[in-house]
């Protein structure tokens, strides 16, 4: 599966990239016809009063459709974990819907 990663207002470190790729590589286990995954991580704005709120957004292209999830959280790694869980659920739902 081909995937791209974009950082908005943050630097994508090797640790962040490794954590994300671990989750992206696991997606093939749930649906092996994923064409492309595009992930954006970052800080959508700097005007929050209670610290930083991170964004983890994934757009996954599958045959005939595009699945998209977006998660906001105070911790970047937690946002990545929640985003991966949601995209996994979306892939399973898509697979079940199109197998029958």
N, C-alpha and C positions, 0 to 999 in steps of 0.2 A: 504494500500500500504506500502510495506517495503521500507525504504530508509536508505542510509548510507551517512555520511558526513566526508569529509577529509579536513584538513587544511594544507596547504603547506606554510611554512615560516611565518605563523601567528597563533595566538591563537584564537580558536573558543570560543567566550564568550557566555554567556546565551542569551544576547540580539541578537547576530548574529544568534544563533541557533533558537530562537523564530521567528525572522523575516523570516528566510528561511523556517521553518516548516509551517508557515502561508501560504506561497506560494505553498509549496508542497502539503499540504492538499487540496488546492483549485483545484489541477489538476484532482482529481476524478470527479469534476463537468463537465469537458470537455470530459473525456474519462475514464470510470470506469473499464477498463480492464488492467490498468497499473500493471505490475508484480513487478518491482523494479525500484527505482530511486537512482542513485549514483551521489553525488554532490561533487565537489572539489572547495574549495575557497582558495585563497592565493595570494602570490607574486611570480610570476614565475621566476623572477630574481631580482637582486639588482643593476644592472648596468645602470638603467635609469638616465638620466641627469636632468629630470624635475620632480622629486618626484616619488612617488610610483604609479605603475600601477597594479591594482588588477585584478585577474582572477576569473571568476565564470563560471564553466563548469558543465554541467549536461548530464548524460547518462541515458536514460530512456528505460527500456525493456518493450516492448509490445508484444503481441502474434505474432510471426513470424517476428519481426523486432526490431531494436534498433535505437532510435532517439538520436542525440547528438547535443548540442549547446555549444558554447563557446563565452564569452563576456569579453572584457577588458575595464576597466574604471578607472578613477582616484579616484572614491569613491566606496568603497566596497558595500554599500547598493544600490547604483544605478546599479552596476554591477549585483547584485542579482535580482533586479527588472527587468532589461532588459533580463537576462537569463530566468526568469520565464515567461516573455511575449513571448519570442521566443519559449520556449518549449510548451507553451499553443498553439501557432499558429501551431507548428509542430504536436501536438496531434489532433487538429481540422482537419488539412489537412489529416492526417493518417486516422482518423475516416471517413471523407467524402469519401476518396478514397476506403475504404474497406466496406462501407455500400452499395455501388451500385453494 
